[in-house]
Amino acid sequence: MDIGISFGYMFEDRDWLKKILIGGLISLIPIVNFAALGYVVQIIRNVRDGQALPLPEWDQFGEYFMSGLWLFVVFLLYSIPLIILVCLQGVGTVLLGSSGNPSDDVATAYMVVSVCLSCLMAIWGLVIGILSPAILVRFAETGQVGPTMRFGGLMDVIRANVGGYVIVLLLMWVVASIIAPLGLILCVVGVVFTQFWAYMVSGHLLGQLAGEARGAQALQA
């Protein structure tokens, strides 16, 4: 896996400035920004297929939008247990508040249950975070919601290169949580570039991971 190229490959494209600017602006617009997710999915596919200049053109906006929309649906489905836990905790809070002056036993029981629910939410959120690279690679490979929801397919991606998977996971966290926000120093203009640049870095890393997974074994359709 070539980590260094993932951080600078986009600048080899003669239209890199235009593509980043368009992508950055699109990523700032709610709902429309699904297209930015779809664009990253296409980057994953281009890198996986070994294209020398993997930055796609922005001439397939509708296709990128639908791809990003379905990817959003995938993550929403994976988040259902988390949503249920949040709702349960919220219902408990409402019931406790509506009871007026609950007894110490009731308050203690609610506190214990609330802490347990919070721990479960944290654990499930961590699981989704760890599986995110595999989910993205799997979706880029199949383009469908159903196969992306199959746990075995995600494990195929991880088993293809466990060490590389961990590296990609950590680097995606670094670029998304540390490097991308640096654009705030230059106000909105900086965010337009750094945020989408972080997307493109992640897309290239995931594309390399997808290539290794495909080489190790054919992913289930």
GIUR-V286556 format. One line per field, one symbol per residue. phi: phi as a letter, one per 30 degrees, with the letter a starting at -180 (. if undefined). burial: b if it has 24 or more other C-alpha atoms within 12 Angstrom, else e. A space follows every 50 residues. Layout:
phi=???
burial=???
//
This chain:
phi=.cdeddcbddddddcdddddddddddddceiededdddddeddedddedi ddcddddccbeedddddddddddeddddceeddddddddddddddddddi bddddddddddddddddddddddddddddddeeddddddddcibdedddd dddddeddddadddddddedddddddccdedddddcideddeddddeded ddddddddddddddddadddd
burial=bebeebbebbeeeeebeebbbbbbbbbbeeebbbbbbbbbbbbbbbbbbe eebbbbbbeebeebbbbbbbbbebbeebbeebeebbeebeebeeeeeeee eeeeeeeeebeeebeebbeebeeeeeebebbbbbbbbbbbbbbbbebbbb eebbbbbbbbbeebbbbbbebbeebbeebbbebeeeeeeebbbbbbbbbb bbbbbbbbbbbbbbeeeebbe
//
